[in-house]
Amino acid sequence: MIDRNELLDYCDQLLDVAAWNDYAPNGLQVEGKPSIQRVITGVTACAELIEAAIDWQADAIIVHHGFFWKNEPQALTGMKYRRIARLIKHDINLLAYHLPLDAQPEFGNNAALSEQLGLECIVPFGAKRLSLAGELPAPVAVSHLGGTLEQLLGRTPLIVGPQDKAIQRIGLCTGGAQDGIVEAVQMGLDAFISGEISERTTHIAREEGIVYYAAGHHATEREGVRRLGLKLVEQFGLEVRFVDIANPV
């Protein structure tokens, strides 16, 4: 069991939180009990994840998608009230890490997917240096990379752009980073992978001759928070359970 502030300090430093101007606050979002032994990790602080934490008698929840996003209503009403009320009633801390968990160079969402794909010579790119580009050891067919993503993520990716292209130089940024395809084109990459797709993405891929894989926002962002939980087990001996709430998006 550790003090909540010790856990916060460790996570904040490990994820370099101070370096990020994010769309939501990173770190402690809802305060609960001061001592922590059991931690639930998951992608999003939805009601189902909160109930799983209550059932397991967790002291804290750590997620990638928390609360208090810019431009959302500030009032604690409706769904937001119900979620936060359950946390407060059961004295459960909620910690959330968004961009810092995408960008963490060792185990973050982008680094984890790059590792799983076996990319080499990895370099960051893009406006916030969030995206990563790397090379496969040898070129593969468009469908082969699609099958690899399906096997890794448990979700069949939507693939747009040329279907007969050999894929070796790949860019990626998990979640809702589909517009990173523009920078991927500028770098001369063969393919770009993210979670979501917009109507414009299809036309960009077709006209620029780059393959785009929409591999699922949720599916591409499970691994970072799961690996963060493993770090907490290793560092503090905490009981950590990753709970994957199914989401087809």
Backbone as numpy.savetxt, mean C-alpha at the origin, in Angstrom:
# Nx Ny Nz CAx CAy CAz Cx Cy Cz
5.05 -6.44 25.84 4.20 -5.24 25.84 5.09 -4.00 25.84
4.71 -3.01 25.04 5.49 -1.78 24.99 4.57 -0.57 25.16
5.18 0.55 25.49 4.46 1.80 25.62 4.06 2.30 24.23
2.87 2.86 24.14 2.38 3.35 22.85 3.36 4.33 22.21
3.93 5.22 22.98 4.84 6.22 22.43 6.11 5.58 21.86
6.55 4.49 22.47 7.72 3.79 21.95 7.40 3.19 20.57
6.21 2.63 20.46 5.79 2.07 19.17 5.69 3.17 18.12
5.10 4.29 18.49 4.96 5.41 17.55 6.30 5.93 17.10
7.22 6.12 18.05 8.55 6.63 17.70 9.26 5.69 16.73
9.14 4.39 16.99 9.79 3.41 16.14 9.22 3.46 14.72
7.90 3.43 14.60 7.26 3.44 13.29 7.54 4.75 12.55
7.46 5.86 13.26 7.68 7.16 12.62 9.09 7.27 12.06
10.07 6.75 12.78 11.45 6.82 12.30 11.70 5.80 11.19
11.17 4.60 11.35 11.37 3.56 10.35 10.78 3.97 9.01
9.66 4.67 9.04 8.96 5.07 7.83 9.29 6.50 7.39
10.16 7.17 8.15 10.60 8.53 7.80 9.40 9.45 7.58
8.49 9.44 8.53 7.22 10.16 8.40 7.43 11.65 8.18
8.42 12.24 8.84 8.64 13.68 8.75 8.96 14.16 7.34
9.38 13.24 6.47 9.79 13.63 5.12 8.61 13.81 4.16
7.39 13.46 4.62 6.26 13.39 3.70 5.19 14.43 4.01
4.76 15.14 2.97 3.57 15.99 3.02 2.45 15.17 2.41
1.62 14.59 3.25 0.69 13.56 2.80 -0.74 14.10 2.72
-1.64 13.21 2.27 -3.06 13.56 2.11 -3.86 13.31 3.39
-3.23 12.71 4.38 -3.86 12.42 5.67 -2.76 12.35 6.71
-3.08 12.53 7.99 -2.03 12.48 9.02 -1.46 11.07 9.16
-0.15 10.98 9.26 0.53 9.72 9.49 0.86 9.56 10.97
0.74 8.33 11.47 1.01 8.08 12.88 -0.28 7.79 13.62
-0.35 8.24 14.86 -1.51 7.98 15.71 -2.69 8.85 15.27
-3.79 8.21 14.91 -5.00 8.93 14.50 -6.10 8.86 15.55
-6.19 7.77 16.27 -7.14 7.64 17.37 -6.39 7.03 18.55
-6.45 7.71 19.68 -5.71 7.26 20.86 -6.49 6.22 21.66
-5.79 5.16 22.04 -6.38 4.13 22.88 -5.53 3.88 24.11
-5.46 2.63 24.54 -4.73 2.28 25.76 -3.24 2.58 25.62
-2.56 2.93 26.72 -1.16 3.36 26.64 -0.15 2.23 26.45
-0.53 0.99 26.73 0.39 -0.14 26.58 -0.13 -1.07 25.50
0.78 -1.59 24.69 0.39 -2.37 23.52 1.11 -3.70 23.48
0.35 -4.78 23.29 0.90 -6.11 23.11 0.36 -6.77 21.84
-0.94 -6.59 21.58 -1.57 -7.21 20.42 -1.88 -6.16 19.36
-1.44 -6.42 18.12 -1.62 -5.47 17.03 -2.25 -6.18 15.83
-3.32 -5.61 15.32 -3.92 -6.04 14.06 -3.39 -5.13 12.96
-2.96 -5.71 11.84 -2.59 -4.90 10.68 -3.53 -5.21 9.52
-3.74 -4.21 8.67 -4.62 -4.39 7.53 -4.48 -3.21 6.59
-5.13 -3.29 5.45 -4.98 -2.24 4.43 -5.78 -0.98 4.80
-7.02 -1.17 5.21 -7.93 -0.03 5.42 -8.66 -0.16 6.75
-8.83 0.95 7.43 -9.51 0.96 8.73 -11.03 0.93 8.54
-11.51 -0.13 7.92 -12.94 -0.31 7.70 -13.59 -0.96 8.92
-14.91 -1.00 8.94 -15.63 -1.55 10.09 -15.28 -3.02 10.32
-15.12 -3.78 9.24 -14.84 -5.21 9.39 -13.47 -5.45 10.05
-12.49 -4.62 9.70 -11.17 -4.76 10.32 -11.24 -4.37 11.79
-11.98 -3.31 12.10 -12.12 -2.88 13.49 -12.79 -3.96 14.33
-13.82 -4.60 13.78 -14.49 -5.67 14.53 -13.55 -6.87 14.74
-12.70 -7.15 13.76 -11.73 -8.23 13.92 -10.76 -7.91 15.06
-10.37 -6.64 15.17 -9.49 -6.22 16.26 -10.19 -6.33 17.61
-11.45 -5.98 17.66 -12.22 -6.09 18.90 -12.33 -7.56 19.31
-12.64 -8.41 18.36 -12.79 -9.84 18.65 -11.51 -10.45 19.19
-10.37 -9.99 18.68 -9.06 -10.53 19.07 -8.51 -9.82 20.31
-9.25 -8.81 20.78 -8.84 -7.99 21.92 -7.50 -7.31 21.65
-7.37 -6.75 20.46 -6.15 -6.05 20.07 -6.05 -4.72 20.81
-4.83 -4.29 21.03 -4.56 -2.99 21.65 -4.39 -1.90 20.61
-4.05 -2.28 19.39 -3.81 -1.29 18.33 -4.11 -1.91 16.97
-4.46 -1.03 16.05 -4.62 -1.37 14.64 -3.65 -0.49 13.86
-2.93 -1.09 12.91 -2.06 -0.32 12.02 -2.53 -0.57 10.59
-2.79 0.52 9.87 -3.31 0.40 8.51 -2.55 1.32 7.56
-2.78 1.07 6.29 -2.26 1.94 5.23 -3.24 3.09 4.97
-4.52 2.78 4.96 -5.57 3.78 4.72 -6.33 4.03 6.02
-6.08 5.16 6.63 -6.77 5.49 7.87 -7.88 6.50 7.65
-7.95 7.50 8.53 -9.02 8.50 8.50 -8.45 9.90 8.22
-9.38 10.88 8.17 -9.07 12.31 8.15 -8.34 12.74 6.88
-8.86 12.30 5.74 -8.26 12.66 4.46 -8.59 14.11 4.11
-7.72 14.75 3.38 -7.96 16.12 2.93 -9.23 16.17 2.08
-9.99 17.21 2.27 -11.21 17.48 1.50 -12.39 16.59 1.86
-12.25 15.69 2.85 -13.42 14.92 3.28 -14.13 15.69 4.39
-15.42 15.47 4.61 -16.12 16.17 5.69 -15.46 15.92 7.05
-15.35 16.97 7.85 -14.67 16.85 9.13 -15.57 16.33 10.25
-16.86 16.48 10.11 -17.78 16.08 11.17 -17.74 14.58 11.40
-17.80 14.19 12.67 -17.84 12.77 13.03 -19.29 12.30 13.02
-19.75 11.98 11.83 -21.13 11.51 11.66 -21.12 10.27 10.77
-22.24 9.56 10.76 -22.40 8.44 9.85 -21.33 7.37 10.02
-20.80 6.92 8.89 -19.83 5.82 8.89 -18.58 6.16 9.69
-18.09 7.38 9.55 -16.87 7.77 10.27 -17.13 7.73 11.79
-18.27 8.23 12.21 -18.61 8.18 13.63 -18.67 6.75 14.13
-19.33 5.87 13.37 -19.48 4.48 13.82 -18.13 3.79 13.97
-17.25 4.03 13.03 -15.92 3.42 13.11 -15.15 3.92 14.33
-15.10 5.24 14.46 -14.30 5.82 15.54 -14.93 5.53 16.90
-16.24 5.50 16.97 -16.91 5.18 18.23 -16.53 3.79 18.72
-16.43 2.83 17.80 -16.05 1.47 18.18 -14.62 1.43 18.70
-13.73 2.17 18.06 -12.35 2.23 18.53 -12.27 2.82 19.93
-12.97 3.92 20.15 -12.93 4.58 21.46 -13.56 3.70 22.54
-14.68 3.10 22.22 -15.37 2.25 23.20 -14.47 1.12 23.69
-13.66 0.56 22.77 -12.82 -0.59 23.12 -11.36 -0.18 23.37
-11.12 1.13 23.43 -9.80 1.64 23.83 -8.69 1.13 22.90
-8.96 1.13 21.61 -8.00 0.62 20.62 -7.33 1.79 19.89
-6.01 1.77 19.87 -5.24 2.77 19.12 -5.35 2.51 17.62
-5.45 3.57 16.83 -5.39 3.44 15.39 -4.18 4.22 14.88
-3.27 3.51 14.22 -2.13 4.12 13.57 -2.28 3.93 12.07
-1.95 4.96 11.30 -2.07 4.88 9.84 -0.83 5.47 9.19
-0.36 4.80 8.15 0.81 5.27 7.40 0.51 5.12 5.92
0.44 6.25 5.23 0.05 6.24 3.82 1.28 6.30 2.91
1.65 7.47 2.41 2.80 7.55 1.50 4.10 7.00 2.11
4.35 7.21 3.40 5.57 6.63 3.97 5.64 5.11 3.83
4.48 4.45 3.86 4.46 2.99 3.73 4.58 2.56 2.26
4.14 3.41 1.34 4.37 3.13 -0.08 5.86 3.20 -0.40
6.52 4.20 0.18 7.87 4.55 -0.25 8.98 3.88 0.55
8.68 3.26 1.69 9.75 2.68 2.53 10.63 1.77 1.67
11.93 2.05 1.58 12.77 1.39 0.57 13.08 -0.08 0.83
12.86 -0.56 2.04 13.19 -1.95 2.36 11.98 -2.87 2.21
10.83 -2.46 2.75 9.67 -3.36 2.78 8.36 -2.69 2.41
8.40 -1.43 1.97 7.17 -0.72 1.62 6.47 -1.35 0.43
5.29 -0.86 0.13 4.48 -1.47 -0.92 5.21 -1.58 -2.26
5.86 -0.50 -2.67 6.54 -0.52 -3.96 7.78 -1.41 -3.93
8.55 -1.32 -2.85 9.74 -2.16 -2.73 9.36 -3.63 -2.67
8.29 -3.95 -1.97 7.87 -5.34 -1.84 7.44 -5.92 -3.18
6.66 -5.15 -3.96 6.22 -5.65 -5.25 7.41 -5.80 -6.21
8.34 -4.87 -6.16 9.53 -4.98 -6.99 10.31 -6.25 -6.66
10.44 -6.53 -5.37 11.14 -7.74 -4.94 10.40 -9.00 -5.39
9.09 -9.01 -5.22 8.30 -10.18 -5.61 8.40 -10.46 -7.11
8.53 -9.40 -7.92 8.63 -9.57 -9.36 10.04 -9.93 -9.80
10.98 -9.80 -8.89 12.37 -10.11 -9.23 13.06 -9.03 -10.03
12.65 -7.77 -9.85 13.27 -6.68 -10.61 14.69 -6.41 -10.12
15.54 -6.02 -11.07 16.93 -5.67 -10.78 17.18 -4.23 -11.21
18.32 -3.68 -10.73 18.73 -2.31 -11.11 17.61 -1.31 -10.83
17.05 -1.35 -9.63 15.87 -0.54 -9.30 16.25 0.91 -9.00
15.50 1.84 -9.58 15.70 3.27 -9.32 14.35 3.93 -9.10
14.28 4.93 -8.22 13.03 5.67 -8.04 12.84 6.70 -9.15
11.59 7.03 -9.43 11.32 8.08 -10.40 9.97 8.71 -10.09
9.66 9.78 -10.79 8.39 10.48 -10.58 8.55 11.68 -9.69
7.49 12.49 -9.65 7.53 13.77 -8.93 7.90 13.62 -7.47
7.36 12.62 -6.81 7.65 12.40 -5.39 8.65 11.27 -5.17
9.23 10.77 -6.26 10.18 9.66 -6.18 9.54 8.43 -5.54
8.25 8.29 -5.74 7.51 7.15 -5.20 7.60 5.93 -6.11
7.50 6.17 -7.41 7.53 5.07 -8.36 8.91 4.45 -8.42
8.95 3.16 -8.77 10.21 2.46 -8.93 10.27 1.87 -10.33
11.46 1.87 -10.92 11.68 1.25 -12.22 12.81 0.23 -12.09
12.65 -0.90 -12.76 13.67 -1.93 -12.72 13.56 -2.83 -13.93
14.45 -3.80 -13.98 14.49 -4.70 -15.13 14.32 -6.15 -14.70
13.58 -6.90 -15.50 13.53 -8.34 -15.33 14.83 -8.94 -15.88
15.25 -10.10 -15.37 16.47 -10.72 -15.88 16.43 -11.00 -17.38
15.24 -11.24 -17.91 15.07 -11.50 -19.34 13.68 -11.03 -19.75
13.50 -10.68 -21.02 12.18 -10.24 -21.48 11.13 -11.34 -21.34
9.88 -10.93 -21.09 8.76 -11.87 -21.00 7.60 -11.34 -21.82
6.68 -12.23 -22.12 5.48 -11.82 -22.86 4.54 -11.04 -21.95
3.69 -10.24 -22.57 2.70 -9.45 -21.82 1.85 -10.36 -20.94
1.39 -11.46 -21.48 0.53 -12.37 -20.73 1.29 -13.06 -19.60
2.58 -13.28 -19.79 3.39 -13.93 -18.75 3.47 -13.04 -17.51
3.74 -11.76 -17.71 3.79 -10.84 -16.57 2.42 -10.73 -15.92
1.37 -10.74 -16.73 0.01 -10.73 -16.17 -0.24 -11.94 -15.29
0.20 -13.10 -15.73 0.05 -14.32 -14.93 0.84 -14.28 -13.65
2.04 -13.68 -13.71 2.86 -13.55 -12.50 2.16 -12.66 -11.47
1.61 -11.53 -11.93 0.88 -10.63 -11.03 -0.33 -11.33 -10.43
-1.04 -12.09 -11.24 -2.21 -12.80 -10.72 -1.81 -13.80 -9.64
-0.71 -14.49 -9.86 -0.24 -15.46 -8.87 0.21 -14.78 -7.59
0.89 -13.66 -7.71 1.40 -12.94 -6.54 0.29 -12.29 -5.73
-0.69 -11.71 -6.43 -1.67 -10.83 -5.79 -3.04 -11.46 -5.62
-3.27 -12.61 -6.25 -4.57 -13.25 -6.13 -5.67 -12.52 -6.84
-5.32 -11.78 -7.88 -6.31 -10.99 -8.62 -5.85 -10.89 -10.06
-6.74 -11.11 -11.02 -6.38 -11.03 -12.43 -6.27 -9.57 -12.85
-5.10 -9.12 -13.30 -4.96 -7.71 -13.67 -5.68 -7.39 -14.97
-6.13 -6.15 -15.09 -6.64 -5.64 -16.35 -5.44 -5.10 -17.12
-5.28 -5.56 -18.36 -4.11 -5.19 -19.16 -4.56 -4.41 -20.39
-3.97 -3.22 -20.59 -4.27 -2.42 -21.77 -2.96 -2.02 -22.45
-3.07 -1.66 -23.73 -1.88 -1.33 -24.50 -1.50 -2.48 -25.41
-0.33 -2.43 -26.04 0.07 -3.47 -26.99 0.21 -4.82 -26.30
-0.29 -5.85 -26.96 -0.29 -7.19 -26.38 0.85 -8.07 -26.89
1.60 -7.59 -27.88 2.65 -8.39 -28.50 4.04 -7.87 -28.17
4.15 -7.07 -27.15 5.42 -6.43 -26.81 6.21 -7.29 -25.83
7.52 -7.34 -25.99 8.38 -8.01 -25.02 8.59 -7.07 -23.82
8.37 -7.59 -22.62 8.43 -6.76 -21.42 9.70 -7.07 -20.63
10.51 -6.04 -20.40 11.68 -6.21 -19.54 11.86 -5.03 -18.59
11.76 -3.82 -19.10 11.92 -2.62 -18.26 10.54 -2.22 -17.74
10.38 -2.29 -16.41 9.06 -2.13 -15.78 9.10 -1.01 -14.75
8.05 -0.19 -14.75 7.84 0.79 -13.69 6.62 0.40 -12.89
6.60 0.79 -11.63 5.43 0.47 -10.80 5.26 1.48 -9.68
4.02 1.65 -9.30 3.66 2.42 -8.10 2.29 1.92 -7.67
2.22 1.34 -6.50 1.00 0.67 -6.06 -0.13 1.65 -5.79
-1.36 1.12 -5.70 -2.52 1.94 -5.33 -3.12 2.67 -6.50
-3.40 3.95 -6.33 -4.07 4.75 -7.34 -3.10 5.65 -8.08
-2.06 5.08 -8.66 -0.99 5.86 -9.30 -0.99 5.66 -10.81
-2.17 5.49 -11.40 -2.23 5.20 -12.83 -1.62 6.29 -13.70
-1.64 7.54 -13.23 -1.08 8.61 -14.05 0.44 8.60 -14.07
1.05 7.75 -13.27 2.49 7.54 -13.38 2.90 6.95 -14.71
1.93 6.47 -15.49 2.22 5.94 -16.81 2.87 6.99 -17.70
2.55 8.26 -17.50 3.12 9.33 -18.32 4.63 9.41 -18.10
5.05 9.37 -16.84 6.49 9.40 -16.54 7.17 8.12 -16.99
6.43 6.99 -16.93 6.99 5.73 -17.40 7.28 5.79 -18.90
6.40 6.44 -19.65 6.62 6.63 -21.08 7.87 7.46 -21.31
8.02 8.53 -20.55 9.18 9.41 -20.69 10.49 8.69 -20.41
10.44 7.66 -19.56 11.63 6.89 -19.24 11.88 5.76 -20.23
10.97 5.58 -21.18 11.14 4.54 -22.17 10.90 3.14 -21.64
10.04 3.01 -20.60 9.77 1.71 -20.02 8.82 0.90 -20.91
8.88 -0.41 -20.78 8.01 -1.28 -21.57 6.62 -1.41 -20.96
6.54 -1.26 -19.63 5.26 -1.48 -18.94 5.23 -0.67 -17.66
4.02 -0.39 -17.20 3.82 0.28 -15.91 2.71 -0.45 -15.17
2.93 -0.66 -13.88 1.98 -1.38 -13.03 1.50 -0.46 -11.93
0.20 -0.39 -11.73 -0.36 0.26 -10.55 -1.61 -0.50 -10.14
-2.40 0.11 -9.27 -3.59 -0.59 -8.79 -4.83 -0.30 -9.60
-5.07 0.97 -9.89 -6.31 1.40 -10.53 -6.08 1.81 -11.98
-7.17 2.07 -12.67 -7.10 2.53 -14.05 -8.18 3.58 -14.28
-7.85 4.58 -15.09 -8.81 5.60 -15.50 -9.10 5.45 -16.99
-10.15 6.09 -17.45 -10.50 6.01 -18.87 -9.34 6.46 -19.75
-8.67 7.51 -19.31 -7.56 8.05 -20.11 -6.36 7.11 -20.18
-6.22 6.25 -19.18 -5.06 5.37 -19.13 -5.00 4.47 -20.35
-6.13 3.96 -20.77 -6.18 3.06 -21.93 -5.65 3.75 -23.18
-6.06 4.99 -23.41 -5.63 5.71 -24.61 -4.14 6.04 -24.55
-3.66 6.41 -23.37 -2.23 6.69 -23.23 -1.42 5.44 -23.56
-1.84 4.31 -23.00 -1.11 3.06 -23.23 -1.10 2.69 -24.72
-2.24 2.80 -25.36 -2.33 2.44 -26.78 -1.49 3.37 -27.65
-1.61 4.67 -27.41 -0.97 5.63 -28.29 0.54 5.76 -28.04
0.97 5.47 -26.82 2.39 5.57 -26.50 3.11 4.23 -26.60
2.36 3.16 -26.82 2.98 1.86 -27.00 3.55 1.26 -25.73
2.94 1.56 -24.60 3.38 1.00 -23.32 2.26 0.12 -22.77
2.63 -0.96 -22.12 1.63 -1.86 -21.54 1.32 -1.41 -20.12
0.04 -1.33 -19.81 -0.38 -0.94 -18.45 -1.12 -2.08 -17.79
-0.74 -2.37 -16.55 -1.38 -3.42 -15.75 -2.08 -2.77 -14.56
-3.40 -2.86 -14.52 -4.17 -2.42 -13.36 -4.37 -3.63 -12.47
-3.54 -3.73 -11.44 -3.46 -4.97 -10.66 -4.28 -4.93 -9.36
-5.00 -3.84 -9.13 -5.86 -3.75 -7.95 -5.27 -2.87 -6.86
-6.01 -1.85 -6.45 -5.53 -0.94 -5.40 -5.28 -1.72 -4.10
-6.27 -2.45 -3.66 -6.13 -3.23 -2.43 -5.06 -4.31 -2.58
-5.10 -5.01 -3.69 -4.18 -6.14 -3.89 -2.72 -5.70 -3.89
-2.43 -4.55 -4.47 -1.05 -4.10 -4.54 -0.57 -3.45 -3.25
-1.48 -3.20 -2.30 -1.07 -2.49 -1.10 -1.26 -3.30 0.19
-1.28 -4.60 0.07 -1.35 -5.46 1.25 0.01 -5.69 1.90
1.03 -5.77 1.07 2.29 -6.33 1.54 3.07 -5.41 2.47
3.02 -4.11 2.21 3.78 -3.18 3.04 3.38 -3.23 4.51
2.09 -3.15 4.78 1.63 -3.15 6.17 1.82 -4.52 6.80
1.70 -5.58 6.00 1.96 -6.91 6.54 3.42 -7.04 6.98
4.33 -6.53 6.16 5.74 -6.61 6.49 6.11 -5.69 7.64
5.41 -4.56 7.76 5.62 -3.71 8.93 5.27 -4.46 10.21
4.19 -5.22 10.18 3.81 -6.04 11.33 4.89 -7.04 11.70
5.53 -7.65 10.69 6.61 -8.59 10.97 7.79 -7.89 11.63
8.04 -6.65 11.25 9.10 -5.87 11.89 8.82 -5.67 13.37
7.55 -5.46 13.71 7.18 -5.24 15.11 7.34 -6.52 15.93
7.07 -7.64 15.32 7.30 -8.92 16.00 8.78 -9.09 16.27
9.59 -8.81 15.27 11.04 -8.97 15.39 11.64 -8.00 16.40
11.19 -6.75 16.37 11.78 -5.71 17.20 11.31 -5.77 18.65
10.02 -6.05 18.86 9.45 -5.92 20.20 8.82 -7.21 20.74
8.72 -8.23 19.92 8.08 -9.46 20.37 6.58 -9.32 20.55
5.96 -8.40 19.83 4.52 -8.20 19.94 3.77 -9.33 19.24
2.51 -9.51 19.63 1.61 -10.42 18.90 0.96 -9.61 17.79
1.22 -10.01 16.56 0.72 -9.26 15.40 -0.03 -10.20 14.47
-1.19 -9.76 14.05 -2.00 -10.56 13.13 -2.43 -9.69 11.95
-2.08 -10.12 10.74 -2.52 -9.42 9.53 -3.89 -9.95 9.12
-4.85 -9.07 8.95 -6.21 -9.45 8.55 -6.50 -8.83 7.19
-6.74 -9.68 6.22 -7.01 -9.23 4.86 -8.52 -9.19 4.62
-9.07 -8.00 4.59 -10.50 -7.83 4.30 -10.66 -7.80 2.78
-11.35 -8.75 2.23 -11.44 -8.90 0.77 -11.99 -7.63 0.13
-11.36 -7.25 -0.99 -11.78 -6.07 -1.73 -11.40 -6.28 -3.19
-12.36 -6.30 -4.10 -12.05 -6.59 -5.51 -11.43 -5.41 -6.24
-11.40 -4.25 -5.65 -10.89 -3.05 -6.33 -9.37 -3.00 -6.29
